[in-house]
């Protein structure tokens, strides 16, 4: 999907469309199998996308912490 879209749009737009499409597919599948709900789609979507945002923030925080510690360690080792 990304490769097809990337050729006719920019990489950023292709990623956005691909991400949006796959999260909608994931929400649809998880709504039935994981959340076992057929009721309020809005409430389920809020929970689903809140989990995505939380996971993304956690990933960014951990990656930033790792990169910062690696940078500090590299600078400290290069002083010797």
Number of C-alpha atoms within 10 A of each C-alpha: 10 16 12 9 16 14 10 10 13 10 14 12 14 19 17 12 15 16 13 12 13 12 15 14 12 12 19 14 13 15 18 11 10 9 12 10 12 9 9 8 13 9 9 18 15 11 12 17 14 12 12 13 12 11 12 12 12 12 12 12 12 12 12 12 12 12 12 12 12 12 12 12 11 11 11 10 9 8 6 5
